[in-house]
Amino acid sequence: MPKQPKIKIGERICRRTDDNKVYMGICIKITEKGIRCKWDDLPSELTTVLLYKSYGEFWEKVSD
């Protein structure tokens, strides 16, 4: 199992897409393989589980 980053429900997340767009959201669920977020304005076709193995590459926790 990939190492889980230290993240809690309710923390802000930013996600980068292949075309270099950045989307913001809030972590709403933590699973064994990744997290699920409620996004501010992310298109619905991109609302997938963010895998822990992609942390730092495609998504990360927003600093306080």
N, C-alpha and C positions, 0 to 999 in steps of 0.2 A: 504494500500500500504506500502511495506517495506520502512524504512528510507533510502534515497539515500545517499551514502557516497559522500563526496566532491571530485568529480572527473571531469575532463574536457577532451574534445576531444584533442587528441595528447599526453596525459600523458601515461607514461610507466606503464604496468601492469605485474604482475607475477601470474601464475596459477600453482597450484599443483594438480597432478593427484593421483588416488588411489594407484598407485605403486610408489609414492614419487618422481616422476620426476617433474622438474620445467621448465616451458616454459615462455618466455618473449614475450610481444607484445605491441601494441599501441592501445589505445581506439579510435575507428573510429565512433561510434554511441552510443548515449544515448537514451534509451527507458524508458517507464514507469516502467518496471519491472527489467531492468538490462542494461548491456552494451554489445556492440559487439566490438571485437578487430581484428586487423590485426596482425597475429602471425608471429614471426621470423621463427619458425620451427615446429609448432604444427601440428600433423597429421590431415588431413581434417575431419576425422570422429569425432574429438573432438572439432571442431569449432562451439560452441553453444553460446547462450546468457549467459553471466555470471550474475546470479541473485543477486540483492542487498542483499537478505537474506543470501547468501553464503559468503559475504564479511568477510574476516578475517579467514574463515575456509578453503576455496578452492582457493581464489584469493585475491589479495590486490594491492594497488597502490605502486609503487616503489618509495622510498624516493629520493629526489633530492640530 
